[in-house]
Each structure stands twice: as C-alpha cells, then as structure tokens.
Amino acid sequence: MSVPLATSSSTTGDVAGSRGAATAALAAAVLGFFVITLDATIVNVALPAIRDDFGGGMTGLQWVLDSYTLMFAALLLSAGSISDRIGAHRAFGTGLAVFVAASAACGLAPSVGVLIAARAVQGAGAATMLPASLSLIREAFPGPVRRARAIAVWTITGSVAAAAGPVSGGALSLASWRIIFFVNLPVGLVALLMLARAVRSPRRPVPFDWTGQVAAVAALGALTFAAIEAGADGFGAPKVLVAFAVAVVAAAVFGAAQVRGKHPMVPLDLLRSRTMRIASANGFAFIAALNGTVFLYSLYLQQERGLSALAVGLAFLPMAALSAFLGVPTARLTKRYGPRVPIVGGFLLMGASLTVLAVLPASAPVWLIALVMIPIGCCGPLAMQPTTGLLLENVLAHRSGVASAVFNTSRQIGGALAVAAFGALLASRTDPLPGLRASLFIAAVIVMATATANVLPERRGAANR
C-alpha cells in the first residue's frame, strides 16, 4: 500500500507544481504585455510637458511615439523566429531585461534625441517579448479550455493597458513626465521573478532572415519618416519623396526575400491563410484607431481646450474602465455565437464612435467627448480577444511564434502610421480642428472596412488553408 500512496502523493505534487509553473508563466506574460502596451499610449498625455522641457515641434513629438512603435513593428517578425529558435522563456527574459534598462534610460534622458533613441531600444525589447509571451501561454496551457481563459486574461490586460495609458500618464505627469518610464522598473522585475518559476521552453532550429529583417526596418522607417516629415514640409519636399522611394524599394526587396529566400521571415503558406490575413487586418485597424484617437485628443484637449495633463487623462478614464469588465462577457458571447459576432460588433461600435467624434461641434463639452469615446475602448476585448484566440487555434504549434509576430506587427504598423499620418494632418493646418476631424473620419473608414471584411463569405476551398 505504501507504493500507491507514494505514487499518489508524487502525482499530486507534480500536478500542483505544473499548475504553479503555468500560473507563473501566465503572470510573467501578462505583466510583460501590460508594460509594453502601456508604453505605447502612456506617453501621449505627457507630450506637451516633454516639449516644454526639450523644445521642438510636432515632428519631435511624433518621433517620441513612433521610434518605439517603429522598432516594435520592424523587429517583431524576426522576434517570432528568435522566440522559436532560442525558446520563448529565454527570448521573453532577454527582451524584458532590455526593455527595463531602456525604460531607465528614457527616464534619465537629457535631450529629446536621447529620449527618441532610448524609446527605439524600448521598442526592440518589446518586440522580443511580445511573440514570446503568447508562446509561453501556449506552452503552459496545452488544453484548449484553459488556454482560452489564459488568452482572455492576456488580451484584457493589453486592452486595459492601452486604454489606461493616458490616465496613468496624466496622473504621473503632475510630478514629472520622467516617472512614466520609471514605473516599468518594478513591474519588470516582478515579471522576471515570475519567469524564473516557469518551465523552460523547447528550442527549434529556425534560421534567421537577415535580408528580410534589414529590408523591413528600412521600409517601415522610410515610410514613417515620409509621413511625419510630410506634415512639416509637404508631400512634395525632396526628402519626403526620397523617403517614399526608399520605402517602395525596401518593400520590394522584402517581398522578394520572402518569395525567393531559403528561410523567409514570413512563410508564404502562412499568409495564404484567411485567418492570418483577417487577424492582421483586425489588429491593424484597432490599434490605428485607438492610438490615433488617443494621440489626437491628448494634444487637442491640452493645446486647444486648455486642459491639464491629468484632466485629459481622466477624460480617457471611462473608456479604460468599461473595457476592463468586458473580458468575461466577451468569452461567453464567443462561446455561444462564435468569434465573428463580438469581432464585427466591436468594430461597428468603434466606427460609430469615431464618426460621432468627427462631427461633434468644437464647443462640445469634454464629458460628452469622454462618453462618446467609450466604445473605442470596448472594441479591444470585443474584437481582439476572439481574434487572438481564433488565430492561435488555427496555427500549428511550431508556427505560433511566427504567427503571433505577424499579427502583432500589423498592430504596431497601424499605430505608427496613425500617429505619423494624423500628426501630419494636424501640423499641416493652422486650425487643428479640420485635421482632427479628417483623421477621425479616416480611422472610421478603416474600422468599418475591417468589420465588412470579417463578414465577407469565405472563398470555396480556403477553409482548410
């Protein structure tokens, strides 16, 4: 009888240890995802304070935001391969350490140039972390039910962080804008401690596509540069035209590397998947609209309406608060009606909200603007939560890192281009209100088009791709 008892005790201990390791992996992934998503929006409200300290115009402020999202987007594709090659555990830990160190450099930056450079390094660390975080979850929760719950927690965390960034930034900016970067240090250290308790990840022999990576950085960098500088100098400026040309050539090189290269960053069969394409479109549209709206109103409400940074942050609070409670209802809605219903519903609500914001009169009270923005935050859990789950359910395990990287690259490209394009529309006019309205209408069109793409019938024979 002693042998069965010992075996039972050992089995119970193994199960408990396995669950503890899985919980630690989820905690690390969630905390890491929280800080890298928070940093994409927390800086928005602090932009006027940064300009007061360092000087400069709209271009410098755009680069403070886009240096982060640009490097984030450009390195994500390689980060997926790196995650598969060295293991999600090691990739996540390395990226988190780089991110924490760069956050400290941002908080200590003596000039706007140093701040922009440190933000770029932050983006590189975030790119390494993000696909690894999803891979950690998939490895820790192999069962579909527990994995779906874990993904729901991960997605809700990201949505709350993205929407709550301006609130946090406004509150912390009362003391100093530098504190918004220092808060990453304790959170990052806790995430590293949690990661140490998680199970080590397997490694896979995945090659590195140097040509594709360099071309991706050049294409995205040149395109972002062109969009930002066009706002200051016009689309006909020589440097803008050259940048657009570089972007086109680099994009062509990237495409050729993926088609003809022996080890492409983005396997073509992955892009043939309708699920992959729709998920990427969903991510692009949501982050472009969310980040673009937060960027626009962070500047407009402070510069044109005279609000403080804290008051602007509080204007975003209803949007952030309600989105935090939609994770569980979204999971139930998805289970009952399938993922398409919450995805399409979320984008339709977001598109309607953007349209109403675009037509509000200039004298509209701030409380009304805050009320109308609520559906924008709600789109996060409604659309992104089922989109993420659908993607991971339809991707082979050994492709989870690359698929996650492609999906999140589309999100970051959306955010970077929205800040560049919408900032250019604001900077190109004496009165910022027409630029604000034009930007909101553009965002609404993108969101509505994405909702339509999700309901279009699937082509015959594409279901199993």
Backbone hydrogen bonds, N-H to C=O, Kabsch-Sander energy under -0.5 kcal/mol:
donor,donor_aa,acceptor,acceptor_aa,energy
5,L,1,M,-2.0
6,A,2,S,-2.5
7,T,3,V,-2.7
8,S,4,P,-2.7
9,S,5,L,-2.4
10,S,6,A,-2.6
11,T,7,T,-2.7
12,T,8,S,-2.5
13,G,9,S,-2.4
14,D,10,S,-2.5
15,V,11,T,-2.5
16,A,12,T,-2.6
17,G,13,G,-2.8
18,S,14,D,-2.7
19,R,15,V,-2.6
20,G,16,A,-2.5
21,A,17,G,-2.4
22,A,18,S,-2.3
23,T,19,R,-2.6
24,A,20,G,-2.2
25,A,21,A,-2.3
26,L,22,A,-2.3
27,A,23,T,-2.6
28,A,24,A,-2.5
29,A,25,A,-2.5
30,V,26,L,-2.8
31,L,27,A,-2.6
32,G,28,A,-2.5
33,F,29,A,-2.5
34,F,30,V,-2.3
35,V,31,L,-2.0
36,I,32,G,-2.0
37,T,33,F,-1.8
38,L,34,F,-2.7
39,D,35,V,-2.0
40,A,37,T,-1.0
41,T,37,T,-0.5
41,T,38,L,-1.5
42,I,38,L,-2.9
44,N,41,T,-1.1
45,V,41,T,-0.5
46,A,43,V,-0.6
47,L,43,V,-0.6
47,L,44,N,-1.5
50,I,46,A,-2.3
51,R,47,L,-2.4
52,D,48,P,-2.1
53,D,49,A,-1.7
54,F,50,I,-2.6
55,G,51,R,-2.9
61,L,57,G,-1.4
62,Q,58,M,-2.5
63,W,59,T,-2.0
64,V,60,G,-1.7
65,L,61,L,-1.3
66,D,62,Q,-3.3
67,S,63,W,-2.4
68,Y,65,L,-0.6
69,T,65,L,-1.6
70,L,66,D,-2.9
71,M,67,S,-1.3
72,F,68,Y,-2.1
73,A,69,T,-2.7
74,A,70,L,-2.9
75,L,71,M,-1.9
76,L,72,F,-0.8
77,L,73,A,-0.6
79,A,75,L,-2.2
80,G,76,L,-1.8
81,S,77,L,-1.1
82,I,78,S,-2.7
83,S,79,A,-2.6
84,D,80,G,-1.8
85,R,81,S,-2.2
86,I,82,I,-2.9
87,G,83,S,-1.0
91,A,87,G,-2.4
92,F,88,A,-2.6
93,G,89,H,-2.0
94,T,90,R,-2.5
95,G,91,A,-2.5
96,L,92,F,-2.4
97,A,93,G,-2.0
98,V,94,T,-2.1
99,F,95,G,-2.4
100,V,96,L,-2.5
101,A,97,A,-2.1
102,A,98,V,-2.5
103,S,99,F,-2.1
104,A,100,V,-1.8
105,A,101,A,-1.8
106,C,102,A,-2.3
107,G,103,S,-2.1
108,L,104,A,-1.3
109,A,106,C,-1.1
115,L,111,S,-2.1
116,I,112,V,-2.5
117,A,113,G,-2.2
118,A,114,V,-2.7
119,R,115,L,-2.3
120,A,116,I,-1.8
121,V,117,A,-1.8
122,Q,118,A,-2.3
123,G,119,R,-2.2
124,A,120,A,-1.8
125,G,121,V,-2.3
126,A,122,Q,-2.6
127,A,123,G,-2.3
128,T,124,A,-1.6
129,M,125,G,-1.7
130,L,126,A,-2.4
132,A,128,T,-0.6
133,S,129,M,-2.0
134,L,130,L,-1.4
135,S,131,P,-1.9
136,L,132,A,-2.4
137,I,133,S,-1.7
138,R,134,L,-2.3
139,E,135,S,-2.4
140,A,136,L,-2.3
141,F,137,I,-2.0
147,R,143,G,-2.2
148,A,144,P,-2.0
149,R,145,V,-1.8
150,A,146,R,-2.3
151,I,147,R,-2.8
152,A,148,A,-2.0
153,V,149,R,-2.0
154,W,150,A,-2.4
155,T,151,I,-3.0
156,I,152,A,-2.6
157,T,153,V,-2.2
158,G,154,W,-1.8
159,S,155,T,-2.4
160,V,156,I,-2.8
161,A,157,T,-2.5
162,A,158,G,-2.5
163,A,159,S,-2.2
164,A,160,V,-3.0
165,G,161,A,-1.3
168,S,164,A,-2.4
169,G,165,G,-3.0
170,G,166,P,-2.5
171,A,167,V,-2.1
172,L,168,S,-2.7
173,S,169,G,-1.9
174,L,171,A,-1.0
175,A,172,L,-1.3
176,S,172,L,-2.0
179,I,176,S,-1.2
180,I,177,W,-0.9
181,F,178,R,-1.4
182,F,178,R,-1.2
183,V,179,I,-1.7
184,N,181,F,-1.2
185,L,182,F,-1.5
187,V,183,V,-1.1
188,G,184,N,-2.6
189,L,185,L,-2.2
190,V,186,P,-2.0
191,A,187,V,-2.1
192,L,188,G,-2.0
193,L,189,L,-1.9
194,M,190,V,-2.2
195,L,191,A,-2.3
196,A,192,L,-1.6
197,R,193,L,-0.6
197,R,194,M,-1.2
198,A,195,L,-1.3
204,R,84,D,-1.8
206,V,204,R,-1.9
210,W,208,F,-1.1
213,Q,209,D,-2.1
214,V,210,W,-2.5
215,A,211,T,-2.3
216,A,212,G,-2.2
217,V,213,Q,-2.3
218,A,214,V,-2.3
219,A,215,A,-2.7
220,L,216,A,-2.4
221,G,217,V,-2.4
222,A,218,A,-2.5
223,L,219,A,-2.3
224,T,220,L,-2.4
225,F,221,G,-2.5
226,A,222,A,-2.5
227,A,223,L,-2.2
228,I,224,T,-2.5
229,E,225,F,-2.8
230,A,226,A,-1.8
231,G,227,A,-0.8
231,G,228,I,-0.8
232,A,228,I,-0.7
233,D,229,E,-2.9
234,G,230,A,-1.8
237,A,234,G,-1.3
241,L,237,A,-2.3
242,V,238,P,-2.6
243,A,239,K,-2.0
244,F,240,V,-2.3
245,A,241,L,-2.2
246,V,242,V,-2.6
247,A,243,A,-2.3
248,V,244,F,-2.2
249,V,245,A,-2.5
250,A,246,V,-2.8
251,A,247,A,-2.3
252,A,248,V,-2.1
253,V,249,V,-2.4
254,F,250,A,-2.5
255,G,251,A,-2.5
256,A,252,A,-2.5
257,A,253,V,-2.4
258,Q,254,F,-1.8
259,V,255,G,-1.8
260,R,256,A,-3.1
261,G,257,A,-1.3
270,L,267,P,-1.1
271,L,267,P,-1.2
272,R,268,L,-1.3
273,S,270,L,-1.0
277,R,273,S,-2.1
278,I,274,R,-2.9
279,A,275,T,-2.4
280,S,276,M,-2.2
281,A,277,R,-2.2
282,N,278,I,-2.7
283,G,279,A,-2.4
284,F,280,S,-2.4
285,A,281,A,-2.5
286,F,282,N,-2.3
287,I,283,G,-2.1
288,A,284,F,-2.2
289,A,285,A,-2.2
290,L,286,F,-2.8
291,N,287,I,-2.5
292,G,287,I,-0.5
292,G,288,A,-1.7
293,T,289,A,-2.1
294,V,290,L,-2.5
295,F,291,N,-2.5
296,L,292,G,-2.5
297,Y,293,T,-2.5
298,S,294,V,-1.9
299,L,295,F,-1.5
300,Y,296,L,-2.8
301,L,297,Y,-2.0
302,Q,298,S,-0.6
303,Q,299,L,-2.9
304,E,300,Y,-2.4
305,R,300,Y,-1.2
307,L,301,L,-2.5
312,V,308,S,-2.2
313,G,309,A,-2.3
314,L,310,L,-2.5
315,A,311,A,-1.4
316,F,312,V,-0.9
316,F,313,G,-0.8
317,L,314,L,-0.8
320,A,316,F,-1.8
321,A,317,L,-3.2
322,L,318,P,-2.0
323,S,319,M,-1.1
324,A,320,A,-1.0
324,A,321,A,-0.6
325,F,322,L,-1.5
326,L,323,S,-1.1
330,T,326,L,-2.1
331,A,327,G,-2.1
332,R,328,V,-2.1
333,L,329,P,-2.5
334,T,330,T,-2.7
335,K,331,A,-2.1
336,R,332,R,-1.9
337,Y,333,L,-2.7
338,G,334,T,-2.1
341,V,338,G,-0.5
343,I,339,P,-1.9
344,V,340,R,-2.7
345,G,341,V,-2.5
346,G,342,P,-2.5
347,F,343,I,-2.0
348,L,344,V,-2.4
349,L,345,G,-2.2
350,M,346,G,-2.1
351,G,347,F,-2.8
352,A,348,L,-2.3
353,S,349,L,-2.2
354,L,350,M,-2.4
355,T,351,G,-2.0
356,V,352,A,-2.2
357,L,353,S,-2.4
358,A,354,L,-1.9
359,V,355,T,-1.1
359,V,356,V,-0.6
360,L,356,V,-0.8
360,L,357,L,-0.6
364,A,361,P,-1.9
368,L,365,P,-0.6
369,I,365,P,-1.7
370,A,366,V,-2.6
371,L,367,W,-1.7
372,V,368,L,-2.5
373,M,369,I,-1.5
374,I,371,L,-1.1
376,I,373,M,-1.2
377,G,373,M,-1.1
377,G,374,I,-0.5
378,C,374,I,-1.9
379,C,375,P,-1.3
380,G,377,G,-1.4
382,L,378,C,-1.8
383,A,379,C,-2.7
384,M,379,C,-0.9
384,M,380,G,-1.9
385,Q,380,G,-0.9
387,T,383,A,-1.4
388,T,384,M,-2.6
389,G,385,Q,-2.0
390,L,386,P,-2.6
391,L,387,T,-2.1
392,L,388,T,-2.2
393,E,389,G,-1.9
394,N,390,L,-1.0
394,N,391,L,-0.7
395,V,392,L,-0.7
399,R,396,L,-1.9
400,S,397,A,-1.4
403,A,399,R,-2.9
404,S,400,S,-2.4
405,A,401,G,-1.8
406,V,402,V,-2.4
407,F,403,A,-2.4
408,N,404,S,-2.5
409,T,405,A,-2.1
410,S,406,V,-1.8
411,R,407,F,-1.2
412,Q,408,N,-2.2
413,I,409,T,-2.6
414,G,410,S,-1.9
415,G,411,R,-1.9
416,A,412,Q,-2.7
417,L,413,I,-2.7
418,A,414,G,-1.9
419,V,415,G,-2.0
420,A,416,A,-2.2
421,A,417,L,-3.1
422,F,418,A,-2.8
423,G,419,V,-1.8
424,A,420,A,-1.7
425,L,421,A,-1.9
426,L,422,F,-1.9
427,A,423,G,-2.6
428,S,424,A,-1.6
429,R,426,L,-1.0
435,G,431,D,-0.6
436,L,432,P,-2.4
437,R,433,L,-2.6
438,A,434,P,-2.5
439,S,435,G,-2.1
440,L,436,L,-2.1
441,F,437,R,-2.3
442,I,438,A,-2.2
443,A,439,S,-2.4
444,A,440,L,-2.3
445,V,441,F,-2.3
446,I,442,I,-2.2
447,V,443,A,-2.3
448,M,444,A,-2.6
449,A,445,V,-2.4
450,T,446,I,-1.8
451,A,447,V,-2.2
452,T,448,M,-2.1
453,A,449,A,-2.0
454,N,450,T,-1.5
455,V,451,A,-0.6
455,V,452,T,-1.1
456,L,452,T,-0.9
462,A,459,R,-2.1
465,R,462,A,-1.4
